[in-house]
Amino acid sequence: MSVYPIYRGEGSIPVYRQIALWLKKEVSGNYISGDILPSEIELAKRLGVNRHTLRRGVDELVCEGVVERRHGVGVIVLEKAHNYSINPQSRFTEAFEALGCATESNLISKKIIIANDVISTKLGVPVGSQLIHLETLRIVEQKPFCLISHFLSLDNFSLVLDDYHGGSLHGFLKENYSIFLERKESVISAVLPTFEDTAHLLMPKSEPVLKSKSINAEIGTGRPVEYAITRFRGSTSELTFSFNDINKKGN
């Protein structure tokens, strides 16, 4: 860990903010998730500040979700959160590739189920219709990012059951059915994870997930094609909502 000069002259930013900015740079360049920072006594001595000021600087990073204090352990570096933009044209692979992140979309399971009241309403199909139920795991930088339950009509998209084995589902629909999808609605809530969520997302059962229930419809016709329930690990995910399309409609 490098030595950082603290400035106290006229016009300088508060010392605790200088500490926070320095620590954030150090964490970004020299630490990975799970690493433990030097003790506050050692850091205060190295910077030539008192422990109270040093602690206030560390508090800044705790509030930003960069580090966390753990009793009996110390200050531990947290995994960096990935930001995902939610808008009508959201595309998982394209969004993260634009950020220079490596991604994977893995198929976990595939089966036929019967549509209940909720899903039949979302997809506009009769109750009791046969549906394709897929479970996929999205991975960013070799770490699990979100778990998705997909529901589609078996009558309309039987090739998905036969030939889809992973990768972009929307890309598969585009290639095989010439269908282009856009997000029609998304409802977000914070809930505790199921056992399946914790197993696939490698997270503790006490940590919440961000659950998104979305309808993806065919561009042009507005016909509902896919109902998707996505679970994002709360501590490593940030969701950004784009209101550009809403604003355009209101003008």
Number of C-alpha atoms within 10 A of each C-alpha: 13 9 9 13 12 17 12 10 7 6 7 10 12 13 17 20 16 18 26 20 16 18 22 18 12 14 20 14 10 10 16 14 14 13 16 19 19 13 12 17 13 12 20 18 13 14 14 13 16 13 15 12 16 23 17 16 22 24 18 19 18 18 10 10 16 21 25 19 14 10 7 6 10 15 20 20 22 20 16 15 16 15 14 16 16 18 19 19 13 15 17 17 18 12 15 18 12 9 10 10 15 14 21 20 20 16 17 15 12 18 10 15 15 17 21 15 12 10 20 20 13 17 21 13 18 14 14 12 15 18 26 21 21 23 19 24 22 24 19 18 12 11 13 20 23 24 25 21 18 19 24 25 25 18 11 11 16 14 14 20 17 9 10 16 18 16 17 18 17 16 15 18 18 13 11 13 12 10 16 17 24 21 21 17 15 17 10 14 11 14 13 16 23 12 12 10 20 19 12 16 22 13 18 14 14 9 14 20 26 20 23 19 16 19 22 24 22 16 14 10 7 13 15 22 23 23 24 22 19 22 26 24 25 21 17 17 18 15 15 11 11 13 12 11 10 10 9 8 8 7 5
